[in-house]
Amino acid sequence: MARGLRTFVLGLLFVPAAAIDNGLGLTPPMGWRSWNLFASRVNQTLLMRIMDKIVERKRMVDGVATSLCDLGYCDVGLDDAWQACGTGTNGLQYHTVDADGTSHPNINYTRFPDLRQMTDHAHALGLTAGWYGNNCICKETKDVMSAVYMGDVIATVGLGFD
């Protein structure tokens, strides 16, 4: 390789990276996700029990009662099976688009009677609560309009997910 080209390629490899220095994302997110244990059998009661267990201090670390959250595992995530599959409108699987164009995801209230109560429970325990929007079981396969994404954002914030 010609010397000039090699210098150029090496220069590309060692270009300083620019980043936002806001104190967030200093470590990888650590926590627990529902899919790995419950898959589609998850429900609100199970998730709230998991939250309680994550902050329970039954384990000893260096002689100190310690919880998983004390060790940094403070995020609990709901992956899938929260949607009411097949209840969507306009060819969507689980989103309803109202006459005015607003959208919202349809929640399976049998499994998750009050998602806001669940996220409030997480926050009261010092945990963060996350969820997946467009999941695998009931994913939207139709080209979705921006109203669907906006509805998901509004639901995420309104239900208290982090």
N, C-alpha and C positions, 0 to 999 in steps of 0.2 A: 504494500500500500504506500502510495506516495506520502512523503512526510507532511505536506500541507493538509492532505485529506485526513491523515491519522490525527493530527493536532485538532482539526475541526471536529472529528468524531469524539475524541476524548473530551473536548470542550463541551460537547452536548451532554456527555455523561455526568459532568460535574457542574452543571448549571445550578446555582442555588435555587431552592424551591421557595415560593412565596406562599404564605399561609395567613389566615386570620388568627390573631392572637387574642382570643376572647376568653381563654381559660376553659373552654369546652373541648371535649374530645381529646383530652390529654392522655387518656388510656382507652383501650378498646372497651366497648360496652360489655358489661358482664351481668349475667342474670339467668333467668329461666324462661323457657318458651313452652307453651302448652302442647304443641304438636309432638314433641319427642316422647312424651309420656302418655298422653291421652288421645292423640290424633283427633278423629271426629267425635269422640266420646266426651269431649270437654263440656263443662257447664259452669255457670257462675259460682255455685256452691264449691265445686272442686277448686276453682281458681282462688277463691277467697281462703280456702283451707291452706293451699300452697303458700299464699302470702303470709299467713300466720306462721307457718313452719319456717319460712325464710328468715323471719326476725326472731324466732325462738332461740334462746341461748342455752341449749342443752349440750353443746359440744365444748370441750375444753381445749384451748389453744394456749400453750405456755402457762397453764394453771389458771387461765381466765375463761369464764363462761363467755362463749362467743357465738354469734349467729352468722349465717351465710352473708347477711347484709354487712355485718361488721368487717367481713373479709372482702367486701366490694361487690358482692352479688346482690344488687339492690333493684334490679329491673325485672319485672314480671310481664311477659307478653302473651297476648291472646292471638294465636296464629290463624286459626280457621274454625269453621263450624259455628260461627256466631250469626251467619247470614240466614235469612229465610229464602232459601233457594226456590226458584220457580215462581216468585211472587212479583217479579219486576214488570214494568210496563215498557211499551215501545220496543219490544224485542230484547229487553235486558233481563238478565237472570235474577238479580236481587236489588236493583235500583228502581225507584219510582220517580218518574219525571212528571211533575205537576203541570197543569195547563199553562201556568205562567213561566214554565221553563226551568223552575227550580227542581233540584233533585235531592234525594236522600237515599241512603242504603236501608234496605229492609232487614231488620234484626229478628232473629228467632227468639221471641220473647218466652217461649217455653224453656229454652236452655238458659237464656240470659234475661231475666225479668227486669233488671234495672242496672244497666252498665254503668250509669253514673254512680250508683251506690258502690259498685265494685271498685271503680277508680278512686272514689273518696276513701274507701277502706284502705287501698294501697297507700294513698298519700298520708293517711292518719298513722300508718305504720312506718312512715319514712321511706317508702318505696316509690319507684316510678312505674307507670303502667303504659305498656305499648300494645299496639295491635296492627295486624296486616289489613290493608284495604282490599285489594283485589286478590283474593286467595285462590287456591288450587281447586278445591272441591266445587265451588260455585262461581268460578271466575267469569267475568264478562268477556265474551268472545266477540261480540258485536263491536264495531268501531264506536267508541263512546265519545260523547261530546264534552266540551269543557264544563258544562253544567254538572255532569256526573262527578268530575274531579273536585269541583267547587263544593258540591254537596258532601263529598267525603271529608274535605277539610273542615267544613262547618260541623259535621258530626263528630269528627275527631276532637275538635276543641270543645264542643258543647257537652260531650260525654266525659270530658276530663282526661283524655289520654294525653300522654306527654309527647 
